[in-house]
């Protein structure tokens, strides 16, 4: 699996899953996709960004691999191997496909205000080093 945190001007893109998806409907999410065993994670990340937002590779200013995670399957299946990525774009407006019904650009220190996030989103944010430090949170609060 690939999981991509998309950023625009320091803000994190949160994507609300539509009711037509099989998993995580109605929850705030990042860009994700299945990865076949013989597929390249970088190529798959770029493909998922395109499919879910219509952002072409040339619209990405940065694409950096984060840590590879092993996350428990909430349905009790085998653990997921998740290749994490941080992608940055200068393009604010996105065109969503059927998987999402809304998106928001959120300052990292305001993520906690978004109820209904998938349980593993914080793990992915940590894996690409996109969570604010305690000092940054304190500065933002004052």
C-alpha positions as CSV (number, residue, x, y, z in Angstrom):
1,X,0.0,0.0,0.0
2,X,1.1,3.6,-0.5
3,X,0.0,6.5,1.6
4,X,0.8,10.1,0.5
5,X,0.6,13.2,2.6
6,X,-0.1,16.0,0.1
7,X,0.9,19.5,1.2
8,X,0.3,23.0,-0.2
9,X,2.1,26.0,1.3
10,X,2.7,24.2,4.6
11,X,-0.8,22.9,4.9
12,X,-1.7,19.2,4.9
13,X,-4.4,18.0,2.5
14,X,-7.1,16.0,4.3
15,X,-9.5,14.1,2.0
16,X,-13.0,13.1,3.2
17,X,-13.9,9.6,1.8
18,X,-17.1,9.3,-0.1
19,X,-19.9,6.9,0.6
20,X,-19.1,4.9,-2.5
21,X,-15.8,3.5,-1.2
22,X,-15.6,0.2,0.6
23,X,-13.3,1.3,3.4
24,X,-13.3,4.3,5.6
25,X,-16.3,6.0,4.1
26,X,-17.0,9.5,5.7
27,X,-13.5,9.6,7.3
28,X,-10.7,12.1,6.8
29,X,-7.9,10.4,5.0
30,X,-4.7,11.0,3.0
31,X,-4.1,9.8,-0.6
32,X,-3.8,6.0,-0.6
33,X,-3.7,3.0,-2.9
34,X,-2.9,-0.6,-3.2
35,X,0.5,-1.7,-4.3
36,X,1.0,-4.9,-6.2
37,X,4.0,-7.0,-5.2
38,X,5.9,-6.2,-8.4
39,X,5.0,-2.5,-8.5
40,X,7.3,0.5,-7.7
41,X,6.0,2.4,-4.7
42,X,7.1,5.8,-6.1
43,X,5.3,5.2,-9.4
44,X,2.2,4.0,-7.5
45,X,2.3,7.1,-5.3
46,X,2.4,9.4,-8.4
47,X,-0.4,7.3,-10.0
48,X,-2.6,7.6,-6.9
49,X,-2.1,11.4,-6.6
50,X,-3.2,11.7,-10.3
51,X,-6.2,9.4,-9.9
52,X,-7.5,11.0,-6.7
53,X,-6.7,14.7,-7.4
54,X,-5.9,15.0,-11.1
55,X,-2.5,16.5,-10.1
56,X,0.1,15.5,-12.8
57,X,3.6,14.6,-11.7
58,X,4.9,18.0,-13.1
59,X,2.6,19.7,-10.5
60,X,4.6,18.1,-7.7
61,X,7.4,20.3,-6.3
62,X,8.6,17.5,-4.1
63,X,8.0,13.8,-3.6
64,X,9.9,12.3,-0.7
65,X,9.7,8.7,0.6
66,X,9.0,8.4,4.4
67,X,9.3,5.4,6.6
68,X,7.7,2.1,5.6
69,X,5.1,1.1,8.2
70,X,3.5,-2.1,9.2
71,X,0.0,-1.4,10.3
72,X,-2.6,-3.8,11.7
73,X,-5.6,-4.5,9.4
74,X,-8.7,-3.3,11.4
75,X,-10.7,-6.2,10.0
76,X,-8.3,-8.7,11.4
77,X,-6.4,-9.6,8.2
78,X,-2.7,-9.6,7.7
79,X,-0.7,-6.5,8.6
80,X,-0.4,-3.9,5.9
81,X,3.0,-2.8,4.6
82,X,2.6,0.9,3.9
83,X,5.1,2.9,1.9
84,X,4.7,6.6,3.0
85,X,5.4,9.7,1.0
86,X,5.3,13.4,1.4
87,X,4.3,15.3,-1.8
88,X,4.2,19.1,-2.1
89,X,2.4,21.1,-4.7
90,X,1.9,24.8,-5.5
91,X,-1.6,24.0,-6.9
92,X,-4.3,24.8,-4.4
93,X,-7.3,23.6,-6.3
94,X,-7.8,19.9,-6.8
95,X,-10.3,17.9,-8.8
96,X,-11.4,14.9,-6.7
97,X,-12.4,11.5,-8.1
98,X,-15.2,9.4,-6.8
99,X,-13.2,8.2,-3.8
100,X,-13.5,11.6,-1.9
101,X,-16.3,14.0,-1.5
102,X,-14.3,16.9,0.0
103,X,-10.8,18.1,0.9
104,X,-9.3,20.7,3.1
105,X,-5.9,22.3,3.4
106,X,-5.1,22.2,7.2
107,X,-2.3,23.7,9.2
108,X,-0.5,20.8,11.0
109,X,-1.3,22.2,14.4
110,X,-5.0,22.3,13.6
111,X,-5.3,18.6,12.6
112,X,-6.8,17.7,16.0
113,X,-9.9,19.9,15.1
114,X,-10.9,17.4,12.4
115,X,-12.9,14.7,14.0
116,X,-13.4,11.4,12.1
117,X,-9.9,10.8,10.9
118,X,-8.8,7.3,10.0
119,X,-7.0,5.8,13.0
120,X,-3.7,5.3,11.2
121,X,-3.4,8.9,9.8
122,X,-1.2,10.0,12.7
123,X,1.2,7.1,12.0
124,X,1.5,8.2,8.4
125,X,2.0,11.9,9.3
126,X,4.8,10.8,11.8
127,X,6.4,8.6,9.1
128,X,6.9,11.6,6.8
129,X,7.7,14.0,9.7
130,X,4.7,16.2,9.1
131,X,3.4,16.6,12.7
132,X,4.3,19.8,14.5
133,X,6.6,19.6,17.4
134,X,5.3,20.5,20.9
135,X,7.1,23.9,20.6
136,X,5.4,24.7,17.3
137,X,2.0,23.8,18.8
138,X,2.7,26.0,21.8
139,X,3.7,28.9,19.5
140,X,0.6,28.5,17.4
141,X,-1.7,28.4,20.4
142,X,-0.3,31.7,21.8
